[in-house]
Amino acid sequence: MFKIVMIIAVVILAAGWIAYGIWIHKIREEEKKQPRQVSKRLQKSRGEVADWAQKLKDFKKPTRKPPDQDNAQ
């Protein structure tokens, strides 16, 4: 009797794992088809980096002033 119960339990357990694997596979395939969602925090960070890059692009290197002839002795 115990052997029969164990065989049935193992068969049910195996069927459950197979069904779970198929279900997870379907979910992953659906997620691949959908566009990736971007969080607000990531969007904010990207915007800040873009602003910073624009400031660097527009930055003018300071030029040295020629030494004053009055101060030079």
N, C-alpha and C positions, 0 to 999 in steps of 0.2 A: 504494500500500500504506500509506504514512504517513498519507494523508488518511483512510482507512478506520479505522485504529487510533485516530486523534485523534477522529473522530466517535463511535466506540464509547466511548472514554474520557470524552468530554464527556457522553454519554447516561448512562453509569454514575454519573458524578459528580453529575449533576442528580438522578438517582433517589435517590442516597444523601442529598443535602441535603433532598429532599422527605420521605424516610422519617425523617430526623433531626428535622425540623420537626414532623411528626405525633407522634413519640415524646415530644418535649419538651412539646407541647401536652397530651397525655394525662397526663403526670406533673403538670403544673401544675393541671389540673382535679382530679386526685385530692388534691393538697395543699390545694386550696381547700375540699374537702369535710371534711377532717379538722380537729378543733379545734386551735387554736394552742397549742403547748407553751410553758410558762413556765419559764425557767431558775430554779435554786435561788437564784442571786445576785439576780435580779429579785424573787423572792418575799421574800427577806430584806430587800431595800431597801424594798419596799412595807410590810412589817411595821414596820420602823424608822420610816418616815414616819408610819404610822398611830399608833404609840406617841407620837411627837413631837407630833402633832396633838392627841392626847388630853391630853398634859401641858399644852399651850398652852390647851386648853379649860378645864382644871381650875385653871389658874393664877389666883391671887388677887393683885390689884395691891396692893403694900404701901401702907399709909396713913401719912401724916405724923403724927408725934406733935405735939400742941400744945406750944408752947414752955413750959418750966417757968416758973412765976411766981417761983421763988426765984432763978433765974439772971438773970432780966430786971431791969435796973436803970434 
